[in-house]
Amino acid sequence: MGLGIDIRAKIAKRAALEIKPGMVVNLGIGIPSLVPNYLPENIHVMFQAENGIVGMGPTPKKGSEDENLCNAGGFPVTVIDGASYCDSAVAFGMIRTGKVDVTILGALQVSGSGDLANWIVPGKKVPGMGGAMELAQKAGKVIVLMNHTDKNGTPKIVDECTLPLTSAKCVDMIITEMGVFQITNDQLFLIEVFEPFTLKAIEAKTASAFIIKV
C-alpha cells in the first residue's frame, strides 16, 4: 500500500529537522521533494537539483506553476531569493566535489549496514540511475525517506539488499512512516518510534537486526 498524504507529510516534516542553516541540500523525487514545505522560515538553505537549480523553494500552489521551473524529476518548483541556475555539468560538479551537505533520497531497499538500492527493479523499465550514485557517494549525509514495506508488505529495511545497489554503505539515516533509524559504523539503530506504531510492530516489519536507542 502507498503512503497517504498525511503520512508522507509527516515523514518530510521529520526530515526537515535534519537540515541546518547554510546547508546545500539535494532532494530526490517523491517524498523528499516535499521537504521544503516544512522548513522553518528562519532557516536559510539552498536546495540543489541536478538539472541546474540552486535555491528551490516550496511546491507551488496549484495554478501558479511556472512551466520553466522544475526539479530533476520534472515536477514544478518555486525558487527563493538568491537562487541561481547552471547547466547539468556544473550541477553534477557540485555533487562530485562534495559541495552538497545533505541528500534526501527515496529507496527500494536499504540494508542494515547502509547499502542503498534505489534505481531499478530487474525486468522493469526505468529512465536511468540519474544522480543517485554520485549523491550517495559524495554528499556529506545521506537520508532515505521511504515506506517501511513495499506494496506486498515485504520489508524494505533488510539484512542484505537483493536489488542492484546504487552505492554501498552510504546511508546515514532512514525515515519511514514507522520511525527513524540511524546507521553508524555499519550498525542499524532505531532512534525514534512514530505513533501509533509499537516497537513490536517495527520489529515485525524490519528484516534486519537493529539496536534500540529510543
N, C-alpha and C positions, 0 to 999 in steps of 0.2 A: 504494500500500500504506500502511496506517496504521502508526503507530509502536507498537512493543512496549512493554510496561510498563516494562522496564528503561531503555529509551531515553528515554521520557517522564520518568522519574525523573531521569535524568542531565541533561536539559535544565532541569528545575525546580531541581535542586540547583545548577547553574551560575547560574541567575537569582537564587537566594537570596544569592549572593555580592555582588550589586549593592545589597543592602538594608543600610542603616546604622542604628545605634541612633537612636531618636527619630523615625524617619520615619512618615508616614502613607502607606500603600500600598493601592492598589486592584487587585484581581485579576479578570481576565476568566475565562470558563468554559473548561473543557478543561485543558490542561497548566498554565496559570497558577494554577489552583485547588490544584495540588499543592505550590506553593512553600512554604507554611507548614510542611509536613512536614520541610523541610530547613534551616530557620532555626536557627542555633546557639542553645542555651538562654540564653546570656549576652547576646543581642541583644534588646532590648525595643523592639518596634514595634507600631503599631496598623494592622491590616488592615481596610480600609473597604469596605463593599458598598453599592451604590445602593439596595438595599431597606431600608437603615436600621440596619446593624450597624457599630459601630466597635470593633474588638478581637476579630476572628475568630482562632481557633486552628487546630491541625492537624485533618485529616479524622478524624471519629470512627471508632472501631473498629466493625466490623460487629456489629450487635445492640445497640449503645449509642447509636444516633442519637436525637436529640430532635426530635420532629415539628414543634416550634415554632421550631427554629433551622435556617435555610438561607441560602445565599448568593443573589446576584441571579439565578443560573441555576436556583435551586430545589433545589440539592444540599445534603445535610446538612453542617453545620459544628459546631465547638465554639467556645467563647469563652474568653478569658483573663481573669485578674483585672483589674478596672478597665474592662472592656468596658461600652459604653453603647449605647442604642437610640434611634432617632429615626425620623421619617417620611421618605418619599422626597423630599419637598420640601427638608428640611434636608440630607439626604444629597447631593442634587444642588447645593444651595447651597454645600456644602463644595467640591465639584468645580469649580463655575463661578467661584468666587472664589479659586482657586489654592491651596487648603489641602491638596491631595493632592501629595505629593512625587514619587511614582513610580506609574505604572500599568503593569501587565504584562498584555498582551493577546494573543489569537490573531489570525491573519490569513489571508486568502485569497491576497493578493499584497502585496508591498512593493516600491516602486521604489528604484533606486539613490540617488535624492535624498531618500528618506524619505516618499514618499506612501504612505498606508495604505488598503487596500481590505479590509474585514473583515466586511461585513454582509450582502451579498446576491450571489447568482449569478442574473443575469436569467432569468426564467422559472420560478424555484423559489420556493415559499412560505417566508417567514421571519416570525418574530414581530415583527420591527422592529429598528431600529438600537440600541435600548437607550441606555445612557450612553456608548457608544463615541466619539461625536462630541465630546461635552463633555470626556471624559477625554483624547482625543488632542490637543485644543486647549489644555487648561488644566493638565494635570499637569506637574510640573517635569521629569520624564523619562519617555519612552515606550519600553518594552521589548517587543518582539514575540517570542513563542515559537511555533514552528510547524514542520511538516515542511518539508524543503528543496524537495520537489517535491509535486505533487498525486498522486492515486491513479493517474493515467495516466503519471506520470513527467515531467510538464511542470514546468519551474522556476517557483517561486513568488517568487523574487527576480528582478525584471525591470527592464528599462530604463525602461519606462513601463507603468503599470497599465492593463489593458484592462477591468477590472471597475469598477463605480461606486465612487468614492472615499468613504471615511469622513472623511478630512482630508488636506490636502496638506502635505508637508514637515514631518511631526510626529514621525517615528520616529527615536530616538537609537541604538537597539541592536537587533540581530536575533540570536536564538539558535536554531539548528536542531540536528538530530542530527549535522550535519557540522562545525559550527564556530560561531564568533562573529564578527559583523560590527558595526562601529561606523559611524555616519553623522555626518559633521561637515562643515559648510559645503557641503551638497548633494553630498558625495562619499562613496563607499562604501569602507570599509577592512576587510579581513579581518585580524582580530587574534588569532584562535586557530583551530587545526585540531584536531578531535577524532579520536582513534584509532577505528577502523582506517583512516580516510579519508586521502586524499592531496590535495595541492594540485591535482593534475591532475584528480582526481575532482570536486572542488568547482568548478573552472573549467567542467567539462563540464555540471554541473547548475545553473549560475548564468547567467541570461540578462541580466546587467548587468555592465558593466565594473567592476572594483574594484582598489584599490591594496593590495598585500600588505604588512602590518606585523607579520608573525608573528615 
